[in-house]
Amino acid sequence: MSLPRYPKYKDSGVEWLGEVPEHWVALRLKRLATIQNGRDYREFETESEGYPVIGSGGEFARASAYLYDGESVLLGRKGTIDRPLYINGPFWPVDTMFYTKVRPEVSAKYLYYCALTIRFDLYSTSTALPSMTQSDLCDIFFAVPEFVEQCAIVAFLDREARKVDALVEEQRRLIELLKEKRQAVISHAVTKGLNPNAPMKDSGIEWIGELPEYWNIAPLRRAISEHLSNGIFKKRDEFGLGVPLVNVSDVYREDFKVDFDSLDRVSCDEREIAAYLVMPGDLFFVRSSLKQEGIAAVALAGEMPEPVVYECHLIRARPNVSKLNARYGSYLLNSAIYRAKTMSVAKITTMTTLDQEALLSLVLPLPPIEEQQLVSEFLDSETAKIDCLMGAATHAIDLLQERRTALISAAVTGKIDVRGLVKNEVLITEECTA
């Protein structure tokens, strides 16, 4: 969309703003609003009633009292500092946030859009926990038109942001539908096979249901060639140099394959390497996780350019190649019904844990080994197509969000003139003071 520019510009006197419309002024934030510190809310915390407690991610608790009532722009003080928020109504900002008392001649929503353009990376203090100072925020310049024009810009950006957000939500829904389809394709192929006309039989196991009548079923213990094995424990100071280590994060993969390109390294002696050596075709289960939904995720090890070991939060299963195709196994064990089954037998304490006996007893549908290979090849092809569609949707979201950011920046720095695109003055006033 091609948008008009203002007829005349002038030098703002601020390097990053450059030229601004002739009738605009460059003002520091402290001329537009007073910045206040948030406070600890725990003395006033309630279960459900009361007022929203606002942090960098929005509301996360409730309080029986409020610290401020009205329109305000919230800015991060510590931690997540690059997510300004617009709030209207009574609220309690936490002590890691700043809130603003906006001057009457300034639209709070306009100030919010301006705040979205702040280069927080240039201001954040160089500490382990990112932080912003009140003095740095106060000295940031913004380009500011008269109040009515601020309102026109707000009305335009609200309208365009709603359009972009609606398109983004459509793409996110599409991604969720594609994920469901991907899981459905996998689950059907690994439990029903590829021949829709194959005679079926009752598996005798309620949660598996019917299988092709010539398929076998067997517990995992009969489909592996070695005992299950937990990985090696390493202390923090042993990381950095040595051999690559497969970690839990390297198993959480959409393609169910270990990511060998981003492995940590640990110091290991020859005995440890021999005991915990990863071989192509090994399957790794997440054995323990702080998140229950992460338990029992499975990934397949492929070819490696050098010796690799695996860590203690993983269980290694080495398939018997005459009974279980490793790639088929990675699809089967990551299918919805098997993830649900393995999670149902996990021990839930502080850290959810999956023991070896539960895995060894897990019953698997096992078609002939040649058919397992065909199912694997089919799923590689079908999931690649779905993954491509999901990638396109993700890319579309990125482009939409980039457009949203660029549009906001152009509008609040005067690079585009949107006054003629918002014709209803009543709407402008309502949008600006909502």
For each residue, the residues with C-beta under 8 A, 3 or more apart:
1:
2:
3: 410 416 417 418 421
4: 416 417 420
5: 415 416 417
6: 9 21 22 414 417
7: 22
8: 21 22
9: 6 19 20 21 22 414
10: 19 20 21 22
11: 18 19
12: 17 18 19 20 24 26 141 143
13: 26
14: 17 18 26 141
15: 18
16: 119 141
17: 12 14 20 26 141 143 413
18: 11 12 14 15 413
19: 9 10 11 12 414
20: 9 10 12 17 24 26 143 413 414
21: 6 8 9 10 24 143 145 414 417
22: 6 7 8 9 10
23: 145 146
24: 12 20 21 143 144 145 414
25: 143 144
26: 12 13 14 17 20 141 142 143 144
27: 31 32 141 142 144
28: 31 32 138 139 140 141 142
29: 32 33 35 137 138 139 140 141 142
30: 33 34 35 138 139
31: 27 28 103
32: 27 28 29 102 103 106 111 142 144
33: 29 30 73 100 101 102 103 106 108 111
34: 30 100 101 103
35: 29 30 75 98 99 100 134 137 138
36: 68 98 99 100 101
37: 77 95 98 134
38: 54 67 74 77 92 93 94 95 96 97 98 99
39: 67 92 93 94 95
40: 43 94 95
41: 44 45 53 61 63 92 94
42: 45
43: 40
44: 41 50 63 64 65 92
45: 41 42 53 61 62 63 64
46: 49 50 62 63 64
47: 62
48: 62
49: 46 62 64
50: 44 46 62 63 64 65
51: 62 63 64 65 66 90 91 92
52: 59 61 62 63 91 92
53: 41 45 59 60 61 62 63 91 92 93 94
54: 38 58 59 60 74 85 87 91 92 93 94 97
55: 58 60 94 96 97
56: 76 79 80 81 83 85 96 97
57: 60 80 83
58: 54 55 85
59: 52 53 54
60: 53 54 55 57
61: 41 45 52 53
62: 45 46 47 48 49 50 51 52 53
63: 41 44 45 46 50 51 52 53 66 92
64: 44 45 46 49 50 51
65: 44 50 51 92
66: 51 63 69 90 91 92
67: 38 39 91 92 93 99
68: 36 72 90 91 93 99 101
69: 66 89 90 91
70: 88 89 101
71: 86 87 88 102 108 109
72: 68 86 87 88 91 99 100 101 102 108
73: 33 84 85 86 87 99 100 102 108 111 112 115
74: 38 54 84 85 86 87 93 97 98 99 100
75: 35 81 84 97 98 99 100 115 132 137
76: 56 79 80 81 82 83 84 96 97 98 130 132
77: 37 38 81 95 96 97 98 131 132 134
78: 81 96 129 130 131 132
79: 56 76 96 129 130 131
80: 56 57 76 83 130
81: 56 75 76 77 78 120 124 130 131 132
82: 76 118 120 121
83: 56 57 76 80
84: 73 74 75 76 112 115 116 118
85: 54 56 58 73 74 112
86: 71 72 73 74 108 109 112
87: 54 71 72 73 74 91 99
88: 70 71 72 108 434
89: 69 70
90: 51 66 68 69
91: 51 52 53 54 66 67 68 69 72 87
92: 38 39 41 44 51 52 53 54 63 65 66 67
93: 38 39 53 54 67 68 74 97 98 99
94: 38 39 40 41 53 54 55 97
95: 37 38 39 40 77
96: 38 55 56 76 77 78 79
97: 38 54 55 56 74 75 76 77 93 94
98: 35 36 37 38 74 75 76 77 93 132 134 137
99: 35 36 38 67 68 72 73 74 75 87 93
100: 33 34 35 36 72 73 74 75 108 111
101: 33 34 36 68 70 72
102: 32 33 71 72 73 106 107 108 111
103: 31 32 33 34 106
104:
105: 147
106: 32 33 102 103 110 111 144 147 150
107: 102 110 111 147 150 151 154 432 433
108: 33 71 72 73 86 88 100 102 111 112
109: 71 86 112 113 154 158 431 432 434
110: 106 107 113 114 150 151 153 154 412 432
111: 32 33 73 100 102 106 107 108 114 115 142
112: 73 84 85 86 108 109 115 116
113: 109 110 116 117 153 154 157 408 411 412
114: 110 111 117 118 142 143 412
115: 73 75 84 111 112 118
116: 84 112 113 405 408 409
117: 113 114 408 409 412 413
118: 82 84 114 115 123 140
119: 16 122 123
120: 81 82 123 124 132
121: 82 124
122: 119
123: 118 119 120 132 133 136 137 140
124: 81 120 121 130 131 132
125: 130 131 132 133
126:
127: 130 131
128:
129: 78 79
130: 76 78 79 80 81 124 125 127
131: 77 78 79 81 124 125 127
132: 75 76 77 78 81 98 120 123 124 125 136 137
133: 123 125 136 137
134: 35 37 77 98 137 138
135: 138 139
136: 123 132 133 139 140
137: 29 35 75 98 123 132 133 134 140
138: 28 29 30 35 134 135
139: 28 29 30 135 136
140: 28 29 118 123 136 137
141: 12 14 16 17 26 27 28 29
142: 26 27 28 29 32 111 114 412
143: 12 17 20 21 24 25 26 114 412 413 414
144: 24 25 26 27 32 106 150
145: 21 23 24 149 150 153 414
146: 23 149 150
147: 105 106 107 150 151 432
148: 151 152 428
149: 145 146 152 153 419
150: 106 107 110 144 145 146 147 153 154 432
151: 107 110 147 148 154 155 428 429 431 432 433
152: 148 149 155 156 418 419 422 428
153: 110 113 145 149 150 156 157 411 412 418
154: 107 109 110 113 150 151 157 158 428 431 432
155: 151 152 158 159 422 427 428 431 432
156: 152 153 159 160 411 418 421 422
157: 113 153 154 160 161 407 408 411
158: 109 154 155 161 162 431
159: 155 156 162 163 422
160: 156 157 163 164 404 407
161: 157 158 164 165 404 408
162: 158 159 165 166
163: 159 160 166 167
164: 160 161 167 168 400 401 403 404
165: 161 162 168 169 404
166: 162 163 169 170
167: 163 164 170 171 396 400
168: 164 165 171 172 397 400 401
169: 165 166 172 173
170: 166 167 173 174
171: 167 168 174 175 393 394 396 397 400
172: 168 169 175 176 393 397
173: 169 170 176 177
174: 170 171 177 178 389 393
175: 171 172 178 179 390 393 394
176: 172 173 179 180
177: 173 174 180 181
178: 174 175 181 182 386 389 390 393
179: 175 176 182 183 390
180: 176 177 183 184
181: 177 178 184 185 386
182: 178 179 185 186 383 386 387
183: 179 180 186 187 335 336
184: 180 181 187 188
185: 181 182 188 189 379 382 383 386
186: 182 183 189 190 331 334 335 336 379 383
187: 183 184 190 191 335 336 337
188: 184 185 191 192
189: 185 186 192 193 194 331 375 378 379 382
190: 186 187 328 331 332 335 365 375 379
191: 187 188 208 209 211 335 337 365
192: 188 189 198 200 210 211 212
193: 189 198 212 215 367 371 375
194: 189 371 374 375 378
195: 198 212
196:
197:
198: 192 193 195 212 213 214
199: 212 213
200: 192 210 211 212 213
201: 210 211 212 213
202: 209 210
203: 208 209 210 211 217 365
204: 217
205: 208 209 217 363
206: 209
207: 337 340 341
208: 191 203 205 211 217 337 363 365
209: 191 202 203 205 206
210: 192 200 201 202 203
211: 191 192 200 201 203 208 215 217 365
212: 192 193 195 198 199 200 201 215 367
213: 198 199 200 201
214: 198 367 368
215: 193 211 212 365 366 367
216: 365 366 367
217: 203 204 205 208 211 363 364 365 366
218: 222 223 323 363 364 366
219: 222 223 360 361 362 363 364
220: 223 224 317 359 360 361 362 363 364
221: 224 360 361
222: 218 219 323
223: 218 219 220 319 320 323 324 329 364 366
224: 220 221 227 228 317 318 319 320 324
225: 318 319 320 321
226: 229 318
227: 224
228: 224 315 316 317 356 359 360
229: 226 276 315 316
230: 287 312 314 315 316 356
231: 246 276 309 310 311 312 313 314 315 316
232: 245 266 268 272 275 276 309 310 311 312
233: 311 312
234: 238 239 245 266 267 311 312
235: 238
236: 239
237:
238: 234 235 242 266 267
239: 234 236 245 264 265 266
240: 265 266
241: 265 267
242: 238 265 266 267 268
243: 265 266 268 273 306 307 308 309
244: 260 263 264 265 304 306 307 308 309
245: 232 234 239 263 264 265 266 308 309 310 311
246: 231 250 251 258 263 278 284 301 308 309 310 311 314
247: 250 251 263 264 311 313 314
248: 251 252 286 289 294 311 313 314
249: 252
250: 246 247 253 258 259 260 262 263 299
251: 246 247 248 258 284 286 297 298 299 314
252: 248 249 286 294 297 299
253: 250 256 257 258 259 299
254: 387
255: 383 387
256: 253 298 299 300 330 331 334
257: 253 299 300 301 302 330
258: 246 250 251 253 278 284 299 300 301 302
259: 250 253 262 263
260: 244 250 263 302 304 305 308
261:
262: 250 259
263: 244 245 246 247 250 259 260 308
264: 239 244 245 247
265: 239 240 241 242 243 244 245
266: 232 234 238 239 240 242 243 245 309
267: 234 238 241 242
268: 232 242 243 272 273 276 309
269: 272 273
270: 273 274
271: 274 275
272: 232 268 269 275 276 309
273: 243 268 269 270 276 277 307 309
274: 270 271 277
275: 232 271 272
276: 229 231 232 268 272 273 309 310
277: 273 274 307 308 309
278: 246 258 282 301 304 307 308 309 310 316
279: 282 301 318
280: 301 302 303 304
281: 300 301 318 319 321 326
282: 278 279 300 301 316 317 318 326
283: 298 299 300 301 316 317 318 319 326 329 330 333
284: 246 251 258 298 299 300 301 310 314 315 316 317
285: 296 297 298 314 315 317 333 342 354 359
286: 248 251 252 289 294 295 296 297 298 313 314 354
287: 230 295 312 313 314 315 353 354
288: 295 313 351 352 353 354
289: 248 286 292 294 295 313 351 352
290: 294 351 352
291: 294 295 352
292: 289 295 343 346 348 352
293: 343
294: 248 252 286 289 290 291 297 352
295: 286 287 288 289 291 292 342 343 346 352 353 354
296: 285 286 333 339 342 343 346 354
297: 251 252 285 286 294 334 339
298: 251 256 283 284 285 286 329 330 333 334
299: 250 251 252 253 256 257 258 283 284 330
300: 256 257 258 281 282 283 284 326 327 329 330
301: 246 257 258 278 279 280 281 282 283 284 304 308
302: 257 258 260 280
303: 280
304: 244 260 278 280 301 307 308
305: 260
306: 243 244
307: 243 244 273 277 278 304
308: 243 244 245 246 260 263 277 278 301 304
309: 231 232 243 244 245 246 266 268 272 273 276 277 278
310: 231 232 245 246 276 278 284 314 316
311: 231 232 233 234 245 246 247 248 314
312: 230 231 232 233 234 287
313: 231 247 248 286 287 288 289
314: 230 231 246 247 248 251 284 285 286 287 310 311
315: 228 229 230 231 284 285 287 354 356 359
316: 228 229 230 231 278 282 283 284 310
317: 220 224 228 282 283 284 285 329 359
318: 224 225 226 279 281 282 283
319: 223 224 225 281 283 323 324 325 326 329
320: 223 224 225 323 324
321: 225 281 324 325 326 369
322: 369
323: 218 222 223 319 320 366 369
324: 223 224 319 320 321 328 329 364 366 369 372
325: 319 321 328 329 369 372 373 376
326: 281 282 283 300 319 321 329 330
327: 300 330 331 373 376 380
328: 190 324 325 331 332 372 373 375 376
329: 223 283 298 300 317 319 324 325 326 332 333 364
330: 256 257 283 298 299 300 326 327 333 334
331: 186 189 190 256 327 328 334 335 375 376 379
332: 190 328 329 335 338 364 365
333: 283 285 296 298 329 330 338 339 342
334: 186 256 297 298 330 331 338 339
335: 183 186 187 190 191 331 332 338 339
336: 183 186 187 339 340
337: 187 191 207 208 340 341
338: 332 333 334 335 341 342 362
339: 296 297 333 334 335 336 342 343
340: 207 336 337 343 344
341: 207 337 338 344 345 362
342: 285 295 296 333 338 339 345 346 354 358 359 362
343: 292 293 295 296 339 340 346
344: 340 341
345: 341 342 354 358
346: 292 295 296 342 343 352 353 354 358
347: 352 353 354 355
348: 292 352
349: 352 353
350:
351: 288 289 290
352: 288 289 290 291 292 294 295 346 347 348 349
353: 287 288 295 346 347 349
354: 285 286 287 288 295 296 315 342 345 346 347 358 359
355: 347 358 359
356: 228 230 315 359 360
357: 360 361
358: 342 345 346 354 355 361 362
359: 220 228 285 315 317 342 354 355 356 362
360: 219 220 221 228 356 357
361: 219 220 221 357 358
362: 219 220 338 341 342 358 359
363: 205 208 217 218 219 220
364: 217 218 219 220 223 324 329 332
365: 190 191 203 208 211 215 216 217 332
366: 215 216 217 218 223 323 324 372
367: 193 212 214 215 216 371 372 375
368: 214 371 372
369: 321 322 323 324 325 372 373
370: 373 374
371: 193 194 367 368 374 375
372: 324 325 328 366 367 368 369 375 376
373: 325 327 328 369 370 376 377
374: 194 370 371 377 378
375: 189 190 193 194 328 331 367 371 372 378 379
376: 325 327 328 331 372 373 379 380
377: 373 374 380 381
378: 189 194 374 375 381 382
379: 185 186 189 190 331 375 376 382 383
380: 327 376 377 383 384
381: 377 378 384 385
382: 185 189 378 379 385 386
383: 182 185 186 255 379 380 386 387
384: 380 381 387 388
385: 381 382 388 389
386: 178 181 182 185 382 383 389 390
387: 182 254 255 383 384 390 391
388: 384 385 391 392
389: 174 178 385 386 392 393
390: 175 178 179 386 387 393 394
391: 387 388 394 395
392: 388 389 395 396
393: 171 172 174 175 178 389 390 396 397
394: 171 175 390 391 397 398
395: 391 392 398 399
396: 167 171 392 393 399 400
397: 168 171 172 393 394 400 401
398: 394 395 401 402
399: 395 396 402 403
400: 164 167 168 171 396 397 403 404
401: 164 168 397 398 404 405
402: 398 399 405 406
403: 164 399 400 406 407
404: 160 161 164 165 400 401 407 408
405: 116 401 402 408 409
406: 402 403 409 410
407: 157 160 403 404 410 411
408: 113 116 117 157 161 404 405 411 412
409: 116 117 405 406 412 413 415
410: 3 406 407 413 415 416
411: 113 153 156 157 407 408 415 416 418
412: 110 113 114 117 142 143 153 408 409
413: 17 18 20 117 143 409 410
414: 6 9 19 20 21 24 143 145 417
415: 5 409 410 411
416: 3 4 5 410 411
417: 3 4 5 6 21 414 420
418: 3 152 153 156 411 421 422
419: 149 152 422
420: 4 417 423
421: 3 156 418
422: 152 155 156 159 418 419 427 428
423: 420
424: 427 428
425: 428 429
426: 429 430
427: 155 422 424 430 431
428: 148 151 152 154 155 422 424 425 431 432
429: 151 425 426 432 433
430: 426 427 433 434
431: 109 151 154 155 158 427 428 434
432: 107 109 110 147 150 151 154 155 428 429
433: 107 151 429 430
434: 88 109 430 431
